[in-house]
Amino acid sequence: MRITFLADPAAAAEDGVVRSLAARHDVEFAAGPDSAALRTLDADVLVTAASGHATAVCAFAPARTLTVHRIPRPGDPPPPGAPELDALVVPTEADRAAYEKELGPAAPRLLAIPADAHAADRWHTLLTGLAALRDDEPRRQRDRADRAAFHRAATAPARPVRSLPPPPAPAAAERRRWEEAVRAAGSGGGRLVWAAGQLAELRDDLLAADAYAASLRLAADALEAADVPYVLLRGPDDPDETGPGDALRHRLAVDAGLSSRACRAFAGAYPGQAVYAVSLPHRAVPVPAELLTATAAPPALRLYRPYLTSGRTLRYGPGHGCDIEFWHRRHRGGAYAGPCAPTALGATLPSLAPTAVRYVDDRAFPTLREFVTEPRPPVDAVYTTTGPALRYSLRSLAMFAPWIRHTYVVAETPPPWLDTARPGLTVADRRHPPDALGAHVLPLAADVFLGRALPARRRPGPLSVDAAGGHEPRRLDGLFARRDTDAFRLCLDGTLPRGVHAFLEGYFPVPSPYERAGARGEGVRA
């Protein structure tokens, strides 16, 4: 193997690694990054050490030559053009981890080789592996181009979003006519009621994750019916895998040149139905999707169908909608810039052409392969205590942590309303604790309740719980009105007074999957 070091020959001769490699390979030296010399270089591997040389090497070295950059000192930043190199050698494992985090998918092959007695052997192993890589030259060049394109897209400055006025709202008379028509027709057979200035469908069987997924299906069905291409995005803080019941607002990216077609698609997809759209980022007054106009399309829209429980205690509205973002391209062949929050790939995207799929509630949606990663580690919930409020704690878990893999209830005698044969639930006694627990466990008690969505990325372990008391109506009313507490405990002492029961029934009206159909409540004290 012919190896060329882009370095001063006298200094390189004192390098123990270079001397060791020279004993095994044909080693040469080049004094500097001369473009003509690089173009005619006859070497299998070109090794650089100066940060300024890497750019010239990427620009002028022959395509068949493998390029390796050697970081001389710990803590040095990656050289310019790093994604177009074949390999980066860093002095410590900490540097390798830092480079991997900074470059992400744009990183070439990374290897930590400390300056010790085994350094030359590690270099020899690296070069042997690179020689095998060169045998698949088309793939090598394609991977290099992909890394470079991703790096350019991720580091390009975000284009400032031009502030546009919100689209004109429909006339009051037109909106009244629409409301009367929808009331007369119903909404897919569901009963409609007036809530918060909108028509909402009465549903007692929807968890929060169901409302998010329903909004995603509303948007995707309309776009697909109108043949408007889109991709499902993933934000920087989203779970690594979007599976059934992930309680997160979904986002779709559409080419801004198709914004008028998208608005027409939403207007035509749901005639006579209580489906609304709100323009973003202005958060203007929601308008019926049927009355959307294709002129003056906003930078983004949020599409949703309002839902309300029959007890009027839980409402799913704009906060559970699906965002449709219209992404602009700076120039032909360039990256796309988004109008809202950045994605997991940053403020720009190299392309809006789908290259993979992500699943939500067993339905596949087009996305980019960079948004599809390994599934997150599973988390199991374990109830170490039981009591009369266990029913509502399980409801809160199903509503606000649907990503829980399995639920274990430690109890000598399970309550009669608990469906112990339901998949995903195991009842165990204290003498025979569960033996199939995963590595990550969420411990819970029967009088602890989730008050809002619990992020799937939180660290495993006990919750930070707000002790909200159990017998003070004023505090319970405030807790109900705010709905801003992550988790709270009611300290029930084995009883469930009627006032607390009414509060829990209103806060968590949707039955969990683990309740027997028609089972009566118990433990309510008169």
C-alpha positions as CSV (number, residue, x, y, z in Angstrom):
1,M,0.0,0.0,0.0
2,R,1.4,3.4,-1.0
3,I,0.9,6.0,1.7
4,T,1.6,9.7,1.3
5,F,1.9,12.0,4.3
6,L,1.2,15.7,3.6
7,A,3.8,16.9,6.1
8,D,7.4,18.1,6.4
9,P,9.6,15.0,5.8
10,A,12.1,15.9,8.5
11,A,9.4,16.3,11.2
12,A,7.6,13.2,10.0
13,A,10.7,11.1,10.2
14,E,10.8,11.6,14.0
15,D,7.2,10.3,14.3
16,G,7.2,6.8,15.7
17,V,3.9,6.0,13.9
18,V,5.3,7.0,10.6
19,R,8.4,5.0,11.1
20,S,6.4,1.9,12.0
21,L,4.2,2.3,9.0
22,A,7.2,2.8,6.7
23,A,8.4,-0.6,7.8
24,R,5.2,-2.2,6.5
25,H,4.2,0.0,3.6
26,D,5.6,2.2,0.9
27,V,5.6,5.7,2.6
28,E,6.3,9.0,0.8
29,F,6.0,12.7,1.9
30,A,4.6,15.8,0.2
31,A,5.7,19.2,1.5
32,G,2.4,21.1,1.0
33,P,-1.1,21.1,-0.6
34,D,0.0,22.0,-4.1
35,S,-3.1,21.6,-6.3
36,A,-1.2,20.4,-9.4
37,A,0.8,17.8,-7.3
38,L,-2.4,16.6,-5.6
39,R,-4.2,16.1,-8.9
40,T,-1.4,13.9,-10.1
41,L,-0.9,12.1,-6.8
42,D,-0.2,8.4,-7.2
43,A,-1.0,7.0,-3.7
44,D,-3.5,4.7,-2.2
45,V,-3.9,6.7,1.0
46,L,-3.2,10.4,1.7
47,V,-2.7,11.4,5.4
48,T,-2.9,15.1,6.5
49,A,-2.4,16.6,9.9
50,A,-2.8,20.4,9.4
51,S,-6.4,21.6,9.5
52,G,-5.9,24.0,6.5
53,H,-4.7,21.1,4.3
54,A,-7.9,19.1,4.6
55,T,-9.9,21.4,2.3
56,A,-7.3,21.3,-0.5
57,V,-7.1,17.5,-0.2
58,C,-10.9,17.1,-0.5
59,A,-10.9,19.5,-3.5
60,F,-7.9,18.2,-5.5
61,A,-7.0,14.6,-4.5
62,P,-7.8,11.9,-7.0
63,A,-11.2,10.2,-6.4
64,R,-9.5,6.8,-6.0
65,T,-7.2,8.0,-3.2
66,L,-8.4,7.4,0.4
67,T,-8.1,10.5,2.5
68,V,-7.4,10.4,6.3
69,H,-6.9,13.4,8.6
70,R,-5.0,13.1,11.8
71,I,-5.9,15.4,14.7
72,P,-2.6,16.3,16.4
73,R,-3.9,17.6,19.8
74,P,-6.8,16.8,22.1
75,G,-9.7,19.3,21.9
76,D,-9.0,20.5,18.4
77,P,-12.1,21.2,16.2
78,P,-12.9,19.1,13.1
79,P,-11.1,20.4,10.0
80,P,-13.1,22.1,7.2
81,G,-14.5,19.6,4.8
82,A,-14.4,16.7,7.3
83,P,-17.5,15.0,5.9
84,E,-15.8,14.5,2.5
85,L,-12.8,12.7,4.1
86,D,-12.8,8.9,4.4
87,A,-11.6,8.8,8.0
88,L,-10.7,11.0,11.0
89,V,-8.1,9.9,13.6
90,V,-8.4,11.6,16.9
91,P,-6.1,11.3,20.0
92,T,-8.6,10.4,22.7
93,E,-11.9,8.6,23.0
94,A,-13.5,11.9,24.4
95,D,-12.5,13.6,21.1
96,R,-14.1,10.8,19.1
97,A,-17.4,11.1,21.1
98,A,-17.3,14.9,20.7
99,Y,-16.8,14.7,16.9
100,E,-19.6,12.1,16.6
101,K,-22.0,14.4,18.4
102,E,-21.0,17.5,16.5
103,L,-20.9,16.0,13.0
104,G,-23.8,13.5,13.4
105,P,-24.6,11.7,10.2
106,A,-22.0,13.9,8.4
107,A,-19.1,12.2,10.3
108,P,-16.7,10.0,8.3
109,R,-15.2,6.9,9.9
110,L,-14.0,8.0,13.3
111,L,-11.2,6.2,15.2
112,A,-9.4,7.2,18.5
113,I,-5.7,6.3,18.4
114,P,-3.8,7.5,21.5
115,A,0.0,8.1,21.2
116,D,1.0,4.8,22.9
117,A,2.9,1.7,22.1
118,H,0.0,0.2,20.1
119,A,-0.7,3.3,17.9
120,A,1.1,1.9,14.9
121,D,-0.9,-1.4,15.0
122,R,-4.1,0.5,15.2
123,W,-3.1,2.6,12.2
124,H,-2.3,-0.5,10.3
125,T,-5.8,-1.9,11.1
126,L,-7.4,1.3,10.0
127,L,-5.6,1.4,6.7
128,T,-6.4,-2.3,6.0
129,G,-10.1,-1.6,6.6
130,L,-10.0,1.5,4.3
131,A,-8.4,-0.6,1.6
132,A,-11.5,-2.9,1.7
133,L,-13.7,0.1,1.6
134,R,-12.1,1.3,-1.6
135,D,-13.0,-1.9,-3.3
136,D,-16.6,-0.7,-3.4
137,E,-15.8,2.6,-5.0
138,P,-19.3,3.7,-6.1
139,R,-20.6,3.2,-2.6
140,R,-17.7,5.1,-1.1
141,Q,-18.2,8.1,-3.3
142,R,-22.0,8.0,-2.8
143,D,-21.5,8.0,1.0
144,R,-19.1,10.8,0.8
145,A,-21.5,12.9,-1.2
146,D,-24.4,12.1,1.2
147,R,-22.3,13.2,4.2
148,A,-21.2,16.4,2.5
149,A,-24.8,17.3,1.4
150,F,-26.1,16.7,4.9
151,H,-23.3,18.8,6.4
152,R,-24.1,21.7,4.1
153,A,-27.8,21.5,4.9
154,A,-27.3,21.3,8.6
155,T,-24.8,24.2,8.8
156,A,-26.4,26.6,6.4
157,P,-27.7,29.8,8.1
158,A,-31.5,29.7,8.4
159,R,-33.3,32.2,6.1
160,P,-35.3,34.7,8.1
161,V,-39.0,34.0,7.7
162,R,-40.8,36.8,6.0
163,S,-43.6,37.9,8.3
164,L,-46.8,37.5,6.3
165,P,-50.3,38.7,7.4
166,P,-52.7,35.9,8.3
167,P,-55.0,34.9,5.6
168,P,-58.4,36.7,5.5
169,A,-61.0,35.1,7.8
170,P,-64.3,34.1,6.2
171,A,-67.2,36.5,6.5
172,A,-69.4,36.1,9.6
173,A,-72.4,35.2,7.4
174,E,-70.5,32.6,5.5
175,R,-69.3,31.0,8.8
176,R,-72.8,31.0,10.2
177,R,-74.1,29.2,7.1
178,W,-71.3,26.6,7.4
179,E,-72.1,26.0,11.1
180,E,-75.7,25.5,10.4
181,A,-74.9,23.0,7.6
182,V,-72.5,21.1,9.8
183,R,-75.0,20.9,12.7
184,A,-77.6,19.6,10.4
185,A,-75.3,16.9,8.9
186,G,-73.5,15.9,12.1
187,S,-69.9,14.8,11.9
188,G,-69.5,11.3,10.7
189,G,-72.5,10.2,12.8
190,G,-71.1,11.7,16.0
191,R,-73.0,14.2,18.1
192,L,-71.8,17.8,17.9
193,V,-71.8,20.4,20.6
194,W,-70.7,24.0,20.9
195,A,-67.5,24.4,22.9
196,A,-65.0,27.3,23.1
197,G,-66.4,29.0,20.0
198,Q,-66.2,25.8,17.9
199,L,-68.2,22.7,17.1
200,A,-66.8,19.7,18.9
201,E,-67.6,16.0,18.5
202,L,-68.6,14.2,21.7
203,R,-66.2,11.3,22.4
204,D,-65.6,9.4,25.6
205,D,-63.1,6.9,24.2
206,L,-60.2,9.0,23.0
207,L,-56.9,9.3,24.8
208,A,-54.6,12.3,24.1
209,A,-52.4,10.2,21.8
210,D,-55.5,9.2,19.8
211,A,-56.3,12.8,19.2
212,Y,-52.8,13.5,18.0
213,A,-52.9,10.6,15.6
214,A,-56.4,11.5,14.4
215,S,-55.2,14.9,13.4
216,L,-52.2,13.4,11.6
217,R,-54.6,11.1,9.6
218,L,-56.8,14.1,8.7
219,A,-53.9,16.0,7.2
220,A,-52.3,13.0,5.5
221,D,-55.5,11.7,4.0
222,A,-56.3,15.1,2.4
223,L,-52.8,15.6,1.0
224,E,-52.6,12.1,-0.4
225,A,-56.1,12.4,-2.0
226,A,-54.9,15.6,-3.8
227,D,-51.5,14.0,-4.7
228,V,-49.6,16.6,-2.7
229,P,-46.2,15.0,-1.5
230,Y,-45.2,15.5,2.1
231,V,-42.8,14.0,4.7
232,L,-43.3,13.4,8.4
233,L,-40.8,15.3,10.4
234,R,-39.1,14.5,13.7
235,G,-38.2,17.3,16.2
236,P,-35.0,17.4,18.2
237,D,-36.7,16.2,21.4
238,D,-39.1,13.7,19.8
239,P,-38.8,10.0,20.8
240,D,-36.5,8.0,18.6
241,E,-39.4,6.0,17.4
242,T,-43.0,7.1,16.7
243,G,-45.0,4.1,17.6
244,P,-48.7,3.6,18.5
245,G,-49.8,6.2,21.1
246,D,-46.8,8.5,21.2
247,A,-48.4,11.7,22.6
248,L,-46.7,14.3,20.5
249,R,-48.0,16.8,18.0
250,H,-47.0,15.6,14.5
251,R,-45.5,17.8,11.8
252,L,-45.6,17.4,8.0
253,A,-43.3,19.3,5.6
254,V,-44.7,20.3,2.2
255,D,-42.8,22.2,-0.6
256,A,-43.9,25.9,-0.3
257,G,-44.6,25.9,-4.0
258,L,-47.5,23.5,-3.3
259,S,-49.1,25.5,-0.5
260,S,-52.0,26.7,-2.6
261,R,-52.7,23.1,-3.6
262,A,-52.5,21.9,0.0
263,C,-55.0,24.6,1.2
264,R,-57.4,23.5,-1.6
265,A,-56.9,19.9,-0.6
266,F,-57.9,20.6,3.0
267,A,-60.9,22.8,1.9
268,G,-62.2,20.0,-0.3
269,A,-61.5,17.0,1.8
270,Y,-63.9,17.7,4.7
271,P,-67.1,19.3,3.5
272,G,-69.8,19.5,6.1
273,Q,-67.4,18.3,8.9
274,A,-66.2,20.0,12.1
275,V,-62.6,20.2,11.0
276,Y,-60.7,23.4,11.7
277,A,-57.4,25.0,10.6
278,V,-55.4,27.7,12.3
279,S,-52.6,29.7,10.6
280,L,-49.1,29.6,12.1
281,P,-47.1,31.2,13.5
282,H,-49.7,33.9,14.0
283,R,-52.1,31.7,15.9
284,A,-55.0,33.5,14.4
285,V,-58.7,32.6,15.0
286,P,-59.3,29.0,13.8
287,V,-61.4,28.8,10.6
288,P,-63.3,25.8,9.2
289,A,-61.1,23.8,6.9
290,E,-63.9,23.9,4.3
291,L,-63.6,27.7,4.2
292,L,-59.8,27.8,3.7
293,T,-58.7,29.9,0.7
294,A,-55.8,29.1,-1.5
295,T,-54.7,32.7,-1.7
296,A,-52.3,34.2,0.9
297,A,-51.4,30.8,2.3
298,P,-49.6,31.2,5.7
299,P,-46.2,29.8,6.4
300,A,-47.8,26.8,8.2
301,L,-51.2,25.5,9.2
302,R,-52.5,23.4,12.1
303,L,-55.4,21.0,11.2
304,Y,-57.5,19.4,13.9
305,R,-61.0,18.1,14.8
306,P,-62.2,19.3,18.2
307,Y,-63.3,16.6,20.6
308,L,-65.1,16.9,24.0
309,T,-66.1,14.3,26.6
310,S,-69.8,14.0,27.4
311,G,-69.1,15.3,30.9
312,R,-67.5,18.4,29.4
313,T,-64.3,17.9,31.5
314,L,-61.8,17.1,28.8
315,R,-61.3,18.8,25.5
316,Y,-59.0,18.2,22.6
317,G,-58.5,21.3,20.5
318,P,-55.8,23.1,18.5
319,G,-53.1,21.8,20.9
320,H,-53.7,18.3,19.6
321,G,-53.6,19.3,15.9
322,C,-51.2,18.3,13.1
323,D,-48.9,21.0,11.8
324,I,-48.4,21.4,8.0
325,E,-45.3,23.5,7.3
326,F,-44.5,24.9,3.9
327,W,-40.7,24.7,3.4
328,H,-38.9,27.1,1.0
329,R,-35.9,26.3,-1.2
330,R,-33.2,28.9,-1.3
331,H,-32.1,28.1,-4.9
332,R,-32.3,25.3,-7.4
333,G,-30.7,22.2,-5.9
334,G,-30.2,23.8,-2.5
335,A,-31.5,23.0,0.9
336,Y,-35.0,23.7,2.2
337,A,-35.6,26.1,5.1
338,G,-38.6,25.6,7.5
339,P,-41.0,28.3,8.8
340,C,-41.2,27.0,12.4
341,A,-39.1,25.1,14.9
342,P,-36.0,23.2,13.8
343,T,-36.2,19.4,13.2
344,A,-33.8,16.8,14.4
345,L,-31.6,17.7,11.4
346,G,-31.6,21.4,12.2
347,A,-33.2,24.4,10.6
348,T,-32.8,23.1,7.1
349,L,-33.4,19.9,5.2
350,P,-31.4,18.7,2.2
351,S,-34.5,17.3,0.5
352,L,-38.2,16.7,0.8
353,A,-38.1,13.5,-1.2
354,P,-39.1,10.6,1.1
355,T,-36.4,8.0,1.7
356,A,-38.0,6.0,4.5
357,V,-41.3,5.4,6.4
358,R,-42.3,6.0,10.1
359,Y,-45.2,4.2,11.7
360,V,-47.9,5.9,13.8
361,D,-50.7,3.6,15.0
362,D,-49.7,0.9,12.5
363,R,-49.9,3.3,9.5
364,A,-46.8,4.1,7.5
365,F,-46.0,7.7,6.7
366,P,-43.3,8.9,4.3
367,T,-40.2,10.5,5.9
368,L,-36.5,10.9,5.6
369,R,-34.2,8.1,6.6
370,E,-32.3,10.4,9.0
371,F,-35.5,10.7,11.0
372,V,-35.7,6.9,11.6
373,T,-33.3,5.6,14.3
374,E,-33.1,2.8,16.7
375,P,-36.2,2.3,19.0
376,R,-35.8,3.8,22.5
377,P,-35.3,1.3,25.4
378,P,-38.6,0.0,26.7
379,V,-40.0,1.2,30.0
380,D,-42.2,-0.8,32.4
381,A,-44.5,0.7,35.0
382,V,-44.7,-1.0,38.4
383,Y,-47.5,-0.2,41.0
384,T,-46.0,-1.0,44.4
385,T,-49.2,-0.1,46.2
386,T,-52.8,-0.4,45.4
387,G,-56.0,1.3,46.6
388,P,-59.4,2.6,45.5
389,A,-57.8,5.2,43.2
390,L,-55.8,2.7,41.2
391,R,-58.4,2.9,38.5
392,Y,-57.7,6.6,37.9
393,S,-54.0,6.3,38.2
394,L,-54.1,3.7,35.4
395,R,-56.2,6.0,33.4
396,S,-53.7,8.8,33.8
397,L,-50.9,6.4,32.7
398,A,-52.8,5.4,29.6
399,M,-53.6,9.0,28.8
400,F,-50.3,10.6,29.4
401,A,-47.6,7.9,29.1
402,P,-48.9,5.6,26.3
403,W,-45.3,4.6,25.5
404,I,-45.1,2.4,28.6
405,R,-44.4,-1.2,27.4
406,H,-45.9,-3.2,30.2
407,T,-47.7,-2.4,33.5
408,Y,-47.2,-4.5,36.6
409,V,-49.5,-4.3,39.7
410,V,-48.2,-5.8,42.9
411,A,-51.3,-6.9,44.8
412,E,-52.5,-9.8,46.9
413,T,-56.0,-9.6,45.5
414,P,-56.7,-7.4,42.4
415,P,-59.8,-5.3,42.4
416,P,-62.8,-6.8,40.6
417,W,-62.9,-4.1,37.9
418,L,-59.3,-4.9,36.8
419,D,-59.1,-7.0,33.6
420,T,-56.2,-9.2,34.6
421,A,-56.3,-11.1,31.3
422,R,-55.6,-8.0,29.3
423,P,-52.3,-8.0,27.3
424,G,-49.8,-5.5,28.7
425,L,-50.9,-6.0,32.3
426,T,-49.5,-8.4,34.9
427,V,-50.7,-8.8,38.5
428,A,-48.1,-10.2,40.9
429,D,-48.1,-10.7,44.7
430,R,-45.3,-9.6,47.0
431,R,-44.1,-13.2,47.5
432,H,-43.6,-13.6,43.8
433,P,-42.4,-10.3,42.4
434,P,-42.3,-9.8,38.6
435,D,-39.3,-11.5,37.0
436,A,-39.6,-10.1,33.5
437,L,-39.0,-6.4,34.3
438,G,-37.0,-4.4,31.7
439,A,-33.9,-2.4,32.5
440,H,-35.9,0.8,32.8
441,V,-38.7,1.0,35.4
442,L,-41.2,3.7,36.4
443,P,-42.3,3.1,40.0
444,L,-45.8,4.3,40.9
445,A,-48.4,4.2,43.7
446,A,-52.2,4.0,43.4
447,D,-52.6,7.6,44.7
448,V,-50.1,9.1,42.2
449,F,-51.5,10.5,39.0
450,L,-50.0,12.0,35.8
451,G,-51.4,15.4,35.2
452,R,-50.2,15.9,31.6
453,A,-48.0,14.2,29.0
454,L,-44.9,12.6,30.3
455,P,-42.0,12.8,27.8
456,A,-40.8,9.4,26.7
457,R,-37.2,10.7,26.9
458,R,-37.3,11.4,30.6
459,R,-34.7,9.6,32.8
460,P,-36.0,6.4,34.3
461,G,-36.8,6.5,38.0
462,P,-39.3,7.9,40.5
463,L,-41.4,10.9,39.4
464,S,-41.2,14.4,40.9
465,V,-44.6,14.5,42.6
466,D,-46.6,17.5,43.8
467,A,-48.4,16.6,47.0
468,A,-51.8,18.2,46.1
469,G,-53.7,17.0,49.2
470,G,-56.8,14.9,49.1
471,H,-59.7,16.6,50.9
472,E,-59.5,20.3,50.0
473,P,-62.0,21.2,47.2
474,R,-60.4,24.6,46.5
475,R,-57.0,23.0,45.8
476,L,-58.6,20.3,43.7
477,D,-60.5,22.9,41.7
478,G,-57.4,24.9,41.1
479,L,-55.5,21.7,40.0
480,F,-58.4,20.9,37.6
481,A,-58.5,24.4,36.1
482,R,-54.7,24.7,35.5
483,R,-53.9,21.2,34.3
484,D,-50.3,22.2,34.4
485,T,-48.9,19.7,36.9
486,D,-46.7,16.8,35.6
487,A,-47.6,14.4,38.5
488,F,-49.6,14.8,41.7
489,R,-50.4,12.8,44.8
490,L,-53.7,13.0,46.7
491,C,-52.7,11.1,49.9
492,L,-56.0,9.2,50.2
493,D,-55.2,6.9,53.2
494,G,-57.1,4.0,51.6
495,T,-60.4,5.9,51.1
496,L,-61.9,7.7,48.2
497,P,-64.3,10.5,49.3
498,R,-67.1,11.4,46.9
499,G,-65.6,14.8,46.2
500,V,-62.2,13.3,45.3
501,H,-63.9,10.6,43.2
502,A,-65.8,13.3,41.3
503,F,-62.6,15.2,40.7
504,L,-60.8,12.1,39.4
505,E,-63.7,11.1,37.2
506,G,-63.7,14.6,35.6
507,Y,-59.9,14.8,35.3
508,F,-59.6,11.2,33.8
509,P,-62.9,10.5,32.1
510,V,-61.6,8.0,29.5
511,P,-61.4,4.4,30.8
512,S,-58.0,2.7,30.6
513,P,-57.6,-0.5,28.5
514,Y,-57.3,-2.5,31.8
515,E,-60.9,-1.9,33.1
516,R,-63.5,-4.5,32.6
517,A,-66.4,-3.3,30.5
518,G,-69.3,-2.2,32.8
519,A,-67.3,-2.6,36.0
520,R,-68.7,-0.4,38.8
521,G,-66.5,2.0,40.9
522,E,-65.7,0.9,44.4
523,G,-64.2,2.5,47.5
524,V,-66.4,5.6,47.3
525,R,-67.2,6.9,50.7
526,A,-70.6,8.6,51.3
